[in-house]
């Protein structure tokens, strides 16, 4: 088990979670669930701890900048209920643990345990948000550092990762293979000029603002692989990879993620997409490690619950598959009705 592998998270009265304890797989962790079941909050929580391990700032400050609670009061991240309450967020990486606790009246102070051991080994990580940000890169970092603008820090973080210079020496065979897969899909390579990204292909240099957002996301993956952000021991968080991506490209994305996992990258994704999940199921090999996590609300008390499986067919509950099958059944029923009318 690598020093960077995140193995577990415990949440108590934190954001949408009353109480939850989740153990993660060493490879790909795919989270599904209806809106409002905390998938993005979960990814942001773990990412904040991983980015803090790089030794920049405080864990409390990172959570505030990633979640952006009103008036930057961390106490507003406490699960909403009557009276005074406290939240606990606890994240494990092997034998190391970082724990933060604070009350709903806390402003910027919180109790953090385990931070010294947590930061002895830095974690290389990247969070790809739903909204693509590279097209907005020119000047954004300086604006964010100088002004109080209402953007979650995940946006400036991913721009920073994309702007990282190349590693010294040629890329290894595995990285070359991944880069070639993406280059074939986007029909070119990504180049950078004065913090502005371009797709360099047969037509010349095309600004990212002129590209479809799905193509920009593939371009971002190319950059993260090329500059060494995604190497063995690193962690990738990706919120809704399917957003603005043509279903034909979903297989390419899944192939890249499966290959990254084999290279030793731990991956966390949150998705609402049946095609993406099914591509994982169809394309994985015996060497791939995938854990499916379902977040759902208890019918009685409405609290968020968790179940997991290593088998796609066994995901329960699975709102995505249920909705897809309902759509299919209604389509078949309508086709039969139309056929019956024609034969009368």
C-alpha positions in Angstrom: 0.0 0.0 0.0 1.5 3.4 -1.1 2.0 6.2 1.4 -0.5 8.3 -0.7 -3.3 5.9 -0.9 -6.5 7.1 0.9 -8.0 4.2 2.7 -10.9 5.6 4.7 -13.0 8.6 5.6 -15.2 9.2 8.6 -17.7 12.0 8.7 -20.0 13.0 11.6 -22.3 16.0 11.3 -20.3 17.3 8.3 -22.2 19.1 5.5 -24.9 16.7 4.3 -23.7 13.7 6.3 -25.1 12.9 9.7 -22.7 10.0 10.2 -20.8 7.9 7.6 -17.8 5.7 7.5 -16.4 4.7 4.1 -13.4 2.5 3.2 -12.0 3.1 -0.2 -10.5 0.8 -2.8 -6.9 1.1 -3.9 -7.8 1.7 -7.5 -10.9 3.3 -9.0 -13.7 4.5 -6.6 -16.9 5.4 -8.5 -19.6 7.2 -6.6 -23.2 7.2 -7.7 -26.4 8.5 -6.1 -29.2 11.0 -6.7 -28.7 14.7 -6.4 -28.1 15.9 -2.8 -26.5 12.6 -1.5 -23.1 14.3 -1.0 -21.0 12.8 -3.8 -19.2 16.1 -4.6 -18.8 16.9 -0.9 -17.1 13.6 -0.3 -14.7 14.2 -3.2 -13.9 17.7 -2.0 -13.4 16.6 1.6 -10.8 14.0 0.7 -9.2 16.3 -1.9 -8.8 19.0 0.7 -6.9 16.7 3.0 -4.7 15.4 0.1 -3.8 18.9 -1.1 -3.1 20.0 2.5 -0.5 17.2 2.7 1.6 19.2 0.2 2.3 21.5 3.1 0.6 24.7 2.0 -1.4 26.7 4.5 -3.8 25.1 7.0 -6.3 22.3 6.7 -9.0 24.5 8.1 -8.2 27.2 5.5 -8.2 24.7 2.7 -11.7 23.4 3.6 -13.0 26.9 3.8 -11.5 27.8 0.4 -12.8 24.6 -1.3 -16.4 24.7 0.2 -16.8 28.5 0.4 -19.2 28.7 3.3 -21.0 32.0 3.9 -18.6 34.6 5.4 -15.8 32.0 5.3 -17.2 30.5 8.6 -16.2 26.9 8.9 -19.0 26.4 11.4 -21.5 26.5 8.5 -20.1 23.2 7.3 -21.8 21.5 10.3 -24.8 19.4 9.5 -27.9 21.6 10.0 -30.0 20.8 13.0 -31.3 22.6 16.1 -29.0 23.5 18.9 -25.2 23.5 19.2 -23.5 20.7 17.3 -20.0 19.7 16.2 -18.7 18.2 13.0 -15.8 15.7 12.6 -14.0 14.9 9.4 -11.4 12.1 9.7 -9.3 10.8 6.8 -6.9 7.9 6.7 -3.9 7.0 4.5 -2.6 3.7 5.7 -1.5 4.3 9.3 -1.7 8.0 9.1 -4.7 10.0 10.0 -5.8 13.6 10.0 -8.8 14.7 12.0 -10.6 18.1 12.1 -13.4 19.0 14.4 -15.3 22.3 14.9 -18.7 23.5 16.2 -21.5 25.3 14.3 -20.5 28.6 16.0 -16.9 28.3 14.9 -15.7 31.0 12.5 -12.2 30.2 11.3 -10.8 28.1 14.1 -10.9 24.3 14.3 -9.1 21.5 16.1 -6.8 19.5 13.9 -5.1 16.3 15.0 -2.4 14.4 13.1 -1.3 17.2 10.8 2.4 16.7 11.5 2.6 13.1 10.5 0.1 13.7 7.6 2.4 16.3 6.0 5.6 14.3 6.2 4.8 12.6 2.9 3.3 14.9 0.3 0.5 13.7 -1.9 0.4 14.5 -5.6 -3.2 15.1 -6.5 -5.6 16.8 -8.9 -9.3 17.7 -8.8 -11.1 18.1 -12.1 -14.3 20.0 -11.5 -17.5 19.8 -13.5 -16.8 23.2 -15.1 -13.8 23.3 -17.5 -11.5 26.1 -16.5 -8.5 26.1 -18.8 -10.3 28.4 -21.3 -10.5 31.0 -18.5 -6.8 30.6 -17.5 -5.3 33.9 -18.7 -5.1 36.2 -15.8 -7.3 34.1 -13.5 -4.6 33.1 -11.1 -3.4 36.7 -10.5 -7.1 37.8 -10.1 -7.8 35.1 -7.6 -4.7 35.9 -5.5 -5.3 39.7 -5.5 -9.1 39.8 -5.2 -11.9 38.3 -3.1 -13.7 36.5 -6.0 -16.3 33.8 -5.2 -14.6 30.8 -6.9 -13.9 27.6 -5.1 -10.2 27.0 -4.9 -10.5 23.8 -6.9 -10.7 26.0 -10.0 -7.4 27.8 -9.5 -5.8 24.5 -8.3 -6.5 22.7 -11.5 -5.2 25.6 -13.6 -2.0 25.5 -11.5 -1.6 21.8 -12.2 -2.2 22.3 -15.9 0.5 25.0 -16.1 3.2 22.9 -14.4 6.3 22.6 -16.6 7.4 19.2 -18.0 9.3 16.7 -16.0 12.9 16.3 -17.0 13.7 13.5 -19.5 11.5 11.7 -21.9 8.1 10.2 -20.8 8.1 6.5 -20.0 6.4 4.0 -22.3 3.2 3.9 -20.3 2.8 7.7 -20.3 3.6 7.8 -24.1 0.8 5.3 -24.7 -1.7 7.3 -22.8 -0.7 10.5 -24.5 -1.1 8.9 -27.9 -4.6 7.7 -27.1 -5.7 11.3 -26.2 -3.9 12.8 -29.2 -5.8 10.5 -31.5 -9.1 11.6 -30.0 -8.4 15.3 -30.0 -6.4 15.1 -33.3 -3.5 17.1 -31.9 -1.5 18.2 -28.9 -1.9 20.9 -26.3 0.5 23.9 -26.3 0.8 26.8 -24.0 1.5 30.5 -24.7 1.3 33.2 -22.0 -1.0 31.1 -19.8 -3.4 30.5 -22.7 -4.0 26.9 -24.0 -4.2 25.9 -27.6 -4.9 22.7 -29.5 -2.2 22.3 -32.1 -3.5 20.3 -35.0 -3.6 20.3 -38.8 -5.6 23.5 -38.8 -3.0 25.3 -36.8 -3.4 26.5 -33.2 -7.0 26.6 -32.0 -7.7 28.6 -28.8 -9.4 26.6 -26.0 -12.3 29.1 -26.2 -13.0 27.8 -29.7 -13.1 24.1 -28.7 -16.0 22.0 -27.4 -15.8 21.6 -23.6 -15.5 17.9 -23.9 -12.4 18.2 -26.0 -10.9 20.7 -23.5 -11.4 18.0 -20.7 -9.4 15.5 -22.8 -6.8 18.2 -23.4 -6.6 18.7 -19.6 -6.0 15.0 -19.1 -3.2 15.1 -21.7 -1.5 18.0 -19.8 -1.8 16.2 -16.4 -0.2 13.1 -17.8 2.4 14.9 -19.9 3.7 17.1 -17.0 3.8 14.2 -14.5 0.9 15.3 -12.3 -0.6 11.9 -12.7 2.1 9.4 -11.9 2.4 6.3 -9.7 1.2 7.2 -6.2 -0.8 10.3 -7.3 -4.6 10.7 -6.7 -7.1 11.9 -9.3 -10.5 13.3 -8.3 -13.0 13.9 -11.1 -16.5 15.2 -10.7 -18.9 14.1 -13.4 -16.4 13.1 -16.2 -19.4 12.7 -18.6 -20.3 16.4 -18.5 -20.3 17.9 -22.1 -18.6 14.7 -23.4 -20.0 12.9 -26.4 -20.9 9.3 -25.5 -18.6 8.1 -28.3 -15.6 9.5 -26.3 -16.7 7.9 -23.0 -14.9 4.7 -23.9 -11.7 6.7 -24.5 -12.0 8.3 -21.1 -12.6 5.0 -19.4 -9.6 3.4 -21.1 -7.4 6.2 -19.9 -8.7 5.9 -16.3 -8.2 2.1 -16.3 -4.6 2.5 -17.6 -3.9 5.2 -15.0 -5.1 2.9 -12.3 -2.8 0.1 -13.5 0.1 2.7 -13.3 -0.7 3.2 -9.6 -3.0 6.2 -9.7 -5.8 6.1 -7.2 -9.0 7.5 -8.7 -12.2 9.0 -7.3 -15.1 9.9 -9.6 -18.7 11.0 -9.1 -21.1 10.3 -11.9 -24.7 10.2 -13.0 -24.0 8.5 -16.3 -25.0 4.9 -17.2 -22.7 4.8 -20.3 -19.7 5.7 -18.2 -20.4 3.0 -15.6 -21.2 0.4 -18.3 -17.9 1.2 -20.1 -16.0 0.5 -16.9 -17.9 -2.8 -16.6 -17.2 -3.9 -20.2 -13.6 -2.6 -20.5 -12.0 -3.6 -17.2 -9.7 -6.5 -17.0 -8.8 -8.9 -14.1 -6.0 -6.5 -13.2 -8.2 -3.5 -12.8 -9.5 -2.6 -9.3 -12.8 -0.9 -9.3 -15.1 -0.3 -6.3 -18.6 1.1 -6.8 -20.0 3.2 -4.0 -23.7 4.0 -3.8 -24.9 7.0 -1.7 -28.6 7.1 -0.9 -31.0 8.4 1.7 -32.6 6.1 4.2 -36.4 6.0 3.5 -37.2 6.4 7.2 -34.9 9.1 8.6 -33.6 10.6 5.2 -30.0 10.3 6.4 -27.4 9.6 3.7 -26.3 5.9 3.7 -23.6 4.0 1.9 -23.2 0.7 0.2 -20.4 -0.7 -2.0 -19.6 -3.5 -4.3 -16.8 -4.6 -6.7 -19.4 -5.9 -9.2 -21.3 -3.4 -11.4 -24.4 -5.7 -11.6 -24.5 -5.8 -7.8 -24.7 -2.0 -7.2 -27.7 -1.4 -4.9 -29.4 0.9 -4.9 -28.6 2.1 -8.4 -30.7 5.0 -9.4 -28.8 5.3 -12.7 -29.6 1.8 -13.9 -33.1 1.9 -12.6 -33.9 5.1 -14.5 -32.2 3.7 -17.7 -34.3 0.5 -17.5 -37.5 2.4 -16.8 -36.8 4.5 -19.9 -36.1 1.4 -22.0 -39.3 -0.3 -20.7 -41.4 2.7 -21.6 -39.9 3.0 -25.0 -40.6 -0.7 -25.7 -44.2 -0.3 -24.4 -44.8 2.7 -26.7 -43.4 0.8 -29.7 -45.7 -2.2 -29.0 -48.7 0.2 -28.7 -47.8 1.8 -32.1 -47.4 -1.6 -33.7 -50.8 -2.7 -32.4 -52.5 0.4 -33.8 -51.0 -0.2 -37.2 -52.3 -3.7 -37.3 -55.9 -2.8 -36.5 
